[in-house]
Amino acid sequence: MSQPNNLPPNQIALLTTSRFLPLFVTQFFGAFIDNLYKNALVVLILYDMAGTLETDPKLLTTFAAAVFIFPFLIFSAIAGKLADTTPKDRIMRLVKLFEIGIAGLGTISLFLESIPLSFLTLFALGSHSAFFAPCKYSILPQHLHQNELIGGNAVINSGTFLAILLGTIAGTMLMTLNHGAGYVSALMFASSTIGYLASRRIPLATPPQPYTYFPLNPFKENVELLRFAYAYDKTITMAILGKAWFFFIGGMFLSQFANFTHDSIHGSESVLTLFLFLFSVGIAIGGLCNNHLLKGKIKTTTVPWAGFAISAFSIDLYFASQGAATRTDVLISLPTFLSDFSNWRILIDLFLVSACGGL
């Protein structure tokens, strides 16, 4: 689209436009349902099924995170090529329709307390997200002006991590209630339905390339994509490495927050909720600051500094948490945690790691 002026517009105002709001709602509820189910399953494994499992529940919850991420590894290249050759709005609608079916599978797995069905649901959620992700980012240049891209990207990412936060809290809290599986299942169906209805309002996004064929070998496509990117432009290579580092750190934090809070900090569920809140809000704030810092221009000025800061504050978090588990033998409440001034260093590190991730 043409660029009307050089001034960055109000990024929040994009939510009032029909060319952006349906996409935002669609991706928001997609991220929400992923984390709603993942954390409901974690509670189910750690609390309801722990005594009946032969495998260490903590190992199962870690493996569950790997099952969700694995489809991104094998399907991302195929999904990217599909987004280049097929109308993105059509792909999104099909993905969201598939999501309603996943909600049904997830419901059955929760009521039967079936680990195999639960992992199959996680794999399906990861697969549908892997095919959705290339569309949700590459569609932005087709529907936004150039000076809106930084702000639009920031709002999308901020909305994603807000959805992660809300889904995490909802999945954790609802599964602790009587008939928790029923509440989670109803919310999954409602979220997937809203997401599908919103996807039907996404404007047409014609593909930049004509349709050629549907690639069937994910490993071949991944290798070809990486070879092309590394040979084409050093800047693209650095962008790939930077993005990979962000998702590696972010995925590690999100998947290990429960174990870190319980084992390293000896914190209660309320402390875990605070950590998740800070992490999600930090990423949102960091992302929204980009539009102001870069003044709407597409530049990578903050990327190397933010990547370095992520590493530095992560290292400091390790030292800040040393000795925390030896201070008490019982899980500490949130007021008790906050009353110890040394714990505020942990909170500051967590927030800065996530804020730099947002940048």
Legacy VTK file of the C-alpha trace (Angstrom):
# vtk DataFile Version 3.0
C-alpha trace
ASCII
DATASET POLYDATA
POINTS 359 float
0.000 0.000 0.000
1.108 3.557 -0.562
2.567 5.549 2.277
0.509 8.684 3.017
3.124 10.460 5.147
6.339 9.896 7.033
4.926 10.223 10.536
4.195 7.055 12.492
0.457 6.869 13.230
-1.063 5.880 16.553
-0.550 2.112 16.580
-3.508 1.488 18.897
-5.770 3.276 16.384
-5.130 0.365 13.997
-7.549 -1.648 16.136
-10.381 0.542 14.853
-9.734 -0.354 11.211
-11.369 -3.214 9.314
-8.064 -4.045 7.617
-6.376 -4.847 10.975
-8.916 -5.615 13.721
-10.147 -8.983 12.299
-6.552 -10.206 12.034
-5.826 -9.090 15.586
-8.891 -10.871 16.993
-8.161 -14.012 14.977
-4.567 -14.347 16.158
-5.431 -13.295 19.721
-7.866 -16.150 20.269
-5.522 -18.567 18.504
-2.742 -17.813 20.992
-5.270 -17.861 23.831
-6.583 -21.359 23.090
-3.042 -22.749 22.699
-2.040 -21.638 26.181
-5.424 -22.335 27.733
-5.124 -25.992 26.798
-1.379 -26.328 27.471
-1.662 -25.054 31.025
-4.871 -26.944 31.737
-2.967 -30.071 30.747
-0.045 -29.135 33.011
-2.404 -28.816 35.994
-4.065 -32.114 35.049
-0.703 -33.915 34.941
0.874 -32.320 38.027
-2.113 -32.420 40.348
-4.869 -34.764 39.188
-2.833 -37.538 37.565
0.534 -37.321 39.356
-0.177 -40.279 41.628
-1.240 -42.588 38.797
1.561 -41.866 36.325
4.611 -44.077 35.926
6.587 -41.228 34.336
7.817 -38.201 36.296
5.085 -35.530 35.895
7.688 -32.762 35.512
9.278 -34.687 32.659
5.864 -35.061 31.019
5.118 -31.335 31.250
8.483 -30.505 29.695
7.897 -33.058 26.945
4.449 -31.550 26.355
6.095 -28.207 25.556
8.374 -29.987 23.067
5.394 -31.700 21.397
3.752 -28.307 20.862
6.907 -26.718 19.417
7.915 -29.636 17.154
5.380 -28.844 14.364
6.952 -25.400 13.956
10.244 -27.122 13.175
8.860 -29.438 10.516
6.036 -27.378 8.985
7.250 -23.760 9.004
8.997 -23.884 5.625
5.988 -25.546 4.001
3.668 -23.030 5.654
5.773 -20.146 4.384
5.732 -21.416 0.806
1.986 -21.989 1.044
1.496 -18.403 2.255
3.501 -17.168 -0.742
1.342 -19.025 -3.275
-2.171 -19.067 -1.750
-4.418 -16.212 -0.562
-3.488 -15.733 3.077
-7.021 -14.894 4.173
-8.176 -18.273 2.825
-5.427 -20.138 4.681
-6.365 -18.371 7.914
-10.019 -19.337 7.605
-9.128 -22.973 6.993
-6.727 -22.991 9.924
-9.352 -21.516 12.257
-11.936 -24.036 11.057
-9.436 -26.775 11.859
-9.042 -25.210 15.300
-12.691 -25.904 16.135
-12.032 -29.594 15.475
-8.945 -29.434 17.711
-11.137 -28.036 20.492
-13.269 -31.154 20.204
-10.227 -33.423 20.400
-8.917 -31.476 23.381
-12.247 -31.821 25.158
-12.198 -35.611 24.770
-8.592 -35.804 26.008
-9.342 -33.771 29.151
-12.442 -35.741 30.109
-10.755 -39.105 29.489
-7.503 -37.881 31.112
-5.680 -39.490 28.204
-2.003 -38.579 27.840
-1.745 -39.882 24.229
-4.817 -37.886 23.137
-3.540 -34.848 25.023
-0.205 -34.955 23.222
-2.015 -35.459 19.912
-4.033 -32.317 20.695
-0.840 -30.395 21.481
0.705 -31.529 18.203
-2.431 -30.422 16.330
-2.393 -27.022 18.080
1.280 -26.571 17.222
0.624 -27.561 13.604
-2.256 -25.143 13.148
-0.178 -22.340 14.705
2.782 -23.185 12.458
0.624 -22.705 9.354
-0.992 -19.561 10.750
2.204 -17.752 11.777
3.676 -16.990 8.309
0.314 -15.596 7.222
-0.232 -13.330 10.198
3.114 -11.571 9.717
3.393 -11.528 5.925
-0.146 -10.207 5.517
0.716 -6.968 7.325
2.542 -5.304 4.366
-0.495 -6.048 2.199
-2.992 -4.338 4.493
-0.934 -1.662 6.265
0.953 1.397 5.058
4.725 1.241 5.323
4.830 3.653 8.253
2.266 1.475 10.073
4.258 -1.761 9.893
6.343 -1.297 13.046
3.257 -0.321 15.052
1.129 -3.081 13.555
3.774 -5.696 14.268
4.078 -4.406 17.839
0.310 -4.583 18.418
0.171 -8.119 16.987
2.997 -9.285 19.245
1.629 -7.464 22.280
-1.782 -9.024 21.691
-0.186 -12.441 21.298
1.592 -12.288 24.634
-1.451 -10.825 26.354
-3.371 -13.826 25.025
-0.591 -16.111 26.295
-0.895 -14.522 29.738
-4.688 -14.770 29.882
-4.696 -18.305 28.474
-2.065 -19.400 30.966
-3.954 -17.950 33.929
-7.346 -19.241 32.732
-6.055 -22.749 32.025
-4.310 -22.939 35.400
-7.185 -21.560 37.456
-10.101 -23.281 35.735
-8.590 -26.767 35.988
-8.312 -26.383 39.760
-12.104 -25.968 40.024
-14.734 -28.661 40.206
-15.713 -29.612 36.643
-12.632 -27.724 35.463
-12.384 -29.817 32.283
-15.885 -28.680 31.339
-15.047 -25.010 31.819
-11.832 -25.295 29.802
-13.608 -27.188 27.022
-16.408 -24.623 26.784
-13.868 -21.794 26.627
-11.904 -23.623 23.934
-14.994 -23.974 21.750
-15.999 -20.336 22.335
-12.489 -19.049 21.516
-12.097 -21.144 18.373
-15.541 -20.096 17.143
-14.853 -16.389 17.720
-11.503 -16.780 15.966
-13.120 -18.412 12.947
-15.840 -15.753 12.685
-13.194 -13.013 12.903
-11.097 -14.713 10.211
-14.005 -14.425 7.788
-13.684 -10.634 8.047
-9.978 -10.515 7.121
-9.647 -8.645 3.801
-8.465 -10.432 0.685
-4.699 -10.973 0.538
-3.651 -12.177 -2.884
-0.434 -14.216 -3.013
2.744 -12.594 -4.393
3.465 -15.715 -6.439
1.188 -17.940 -8.538
0.346 -21.334 -7.098
2.785 -23.985 -8.292
2.588 -27.071 -6.099
2.113 -28.089 -2.500
5.465 -29.236 -1.063
5.252 -32.582 0.723
8.793 -33.027 2.064
9.211 -30.735 5.094
12.862 -31.555 5.659
13.806 -30.761 2.060
11.871 -27.486 2.220
13.575 -26.488 5.477
17.038 -27.130 4.062
16.279 -25.265 0.824
14.821 -22.306 2.715
17.851 -21.999 5.008
20.273 -22.313 2.099
18.432 -19.608 0.192
18.288 -17.246 3.168
21.965 -17.673 4.087
23.101 -17.184 0.489
20.731 -14.332 -0.335
21.406 -11.649 2.243
23.471 -11.464 5.417
20.844 -9.192 6.972
18.171 -11.863 6.556
20.489 -14.430 8.103
21.020 -12.221 11.141
17.271 -11.629 11.396
16.663 -15.391 11.409
19.292 -15.920 14.113
17.907 -13.059 16.194
14.352 -14.336 15.926
15.520 -17.843 16.797
17.305 -16.549 19.883
14.178 -14.664 20.974
11.948 -17.740 20.635
14.540 -20.004 22.254
14.731 -17.794 25.325
10.991 -17.064 25.376
10.032 -20.707 24.928
12.454 -21.813 27.626
11.114 -19.262 30.104
7.456 -20.014 29.429
7.919 -23.794 29.558
10.009 -23.747 32.745
8.309 -21.005 34.762
6.354 -23.548 36.833
9.437 -25.616 37.658
11.539 -22.486 38.311
8.918 -21.020 40.634
8.311 -24.248 42.530
11.841 -25.639 42.790
14.181 -22.633 42.623
12.077 -19.970 44.309
9.742 -22.159 46.394
6.978 -19.815 45.343
3.262 -20.522 45.401
0.834 -20.347 42.469
0.370 -16.604 43.110
4.107 -16.025 42.643
3.970 -17.978 39.373
1.061 -15.826 38.209
3.074 -12.666 38.965
6.039 -13.994 36.969
3.827 -14.767 33.976
2.166 -11.365 34.248
5.479 -9.504 34.328
6.897 -11.528 31.449
3.893 -10.934 29.182
3.495 -7.254 30.069
7.223 -6.686 29.579
7.113 -8.065 26.043
4.044 -5.961 25.276
5.666 -2.775 26.576
8.929 -3.484 24.752
7.070 -4.091 21.497
4.955 -0.960 21.789
8.045 1.145 22.529
9.504 0.194 19.138
7.192 2.518 17.246
8.302 5.430 19.404
12.016 4.588 19.332
12.143 3.942 15.591
9.597 6.662 14.710
7.730 4.271 12.426
10.774 3.485 10.288
11.687 -0.106 9.490
15.148 -0.501 11.019
17.006 -3.082 13.090
18.831 -0.595 15.302
17.581 -2.030 18.588
17.917 -5.716 17.686
21.594 -6.414 18.608
21.391 -4.368 21.795
18.141 -6.032 22.822
19.592 -9.478 22.095
22.639 -8.724 24.230
20.453 -7.392 27.051
18.272 -10.537 26.986
21.397 -12.613 27.625
22.783 -10.265 30.293
19.589 -10.052 32.335
19.027 -13.817 32.009
22.464 -14.420 33.505
21.743 -11.965 36.304
18.445 -13.763 36.942
20.416 -16.940 37.597
22.556 -15.227 40.229
19.563 -13.408 41.709
17.724 -16.688 42.261
20.674 -18.489 43.859
19.920 -19.379 47.452
16.236 -18.557 47.150
15.199 -22.195 47.569
17.255 -22.533 50.769
15.461 -19.711 52.541
12.385 -21.800 53.324
11.092 -25.366 53.128
7.493 -24.382 52.352
5.940 -22.610 49.374
5.924 -18.895 50.077
2.958 -16.664 49.336
3.067 -13.606 47.119
3.061 -11.075 50.036
5.929 -12.964 51.680
7.854 -13.081 48.417
7.411 -9.337 47.849
8.373 -8.513 51.438
11.904 -9.805 50.813
13.697 -6.960 49.047
16.243 -9.314 47.437
13.406 -10.934 45.454
12.729 -7.666 43.665
15.950 -8.220 41.732
14.347 -11.384 40.315
11.252 -9.420 39.277
13.322 -6.663 37.658
15.402 -9.199 35.719
12.301 -11.024 34.479
10.689 -7.791 33.359
13.810 -6.530 31.575
14.391 -9.857 29.826
10.863 -9.756 28.436
10.933 -6.025 27.612
14.146 -6.491 25.626
12.486 -9.452 23.919
9.653 -7.143 22.911
12.158 -4.713 21.430
LINES 1 360
359 0 1 2 3 4 5 6 7 8 9 10 11 12 13 14 15 16 17 18 19 20 21 22 23 24 25 26 27 28 29 30 31 32 33 34 35 36 37 38 39 40 41 42 43 44 45 46 47 48 49 50 51 52 53 54 55 56 57 58 59 60 61 62 63 64 65 66 67 68 69 70 71 72 73 74 75 76 77 78 79 80 81 82 83 84 85 86 87 88 89 90 91 92 93 94 95 96 97 98 99 100 101 102 103 104 105 106 107 108 109 110 111 112 113 114 115 116 117 118 119 120 121 122 123 124 125 126 127 128 129 130 131 132 133 134 135 136 137 138 139 140 141 142 143 144 145 146 147 148 149 150 151 152 153 154 155 156 157 158 159 160 161 162 163 164 165 166 167 168 169 170 171 172 173 174 175 176 177 178 179 180 181 182 183 184 185 186 187 188 189 190 191 192 193 194 195 196 197 198 199 200 201 202 203 204 205 206 207 208 209 210 211 212 213 214 215 216 217 218 219 220 221 222 223 224 225 226 227 228 229 230 231 232 233 234 235 236 237 238 239 240 241 242 243 244 245 246 247 248 249 250 251 252 253 254 255 256 257 258 259 260 261 262 263 264 265 266 267 268 269 270 271 272 273 274 275 276 277 278 279 280 281 282 283 284 285 286 287 288 289 290 291 292 293 294 295 296 297 298 299 300 301 302 303 304 305 306 307 308 309 310 311 312 313 314 315 316 317 318 319 320 321 322 323 324 325 326 327 328 329 330 331 332 333 334 335 336 337 338 339 340 341 342 343 344 345 346 347 348 349 350 351 352 353 354 355 356 357 358
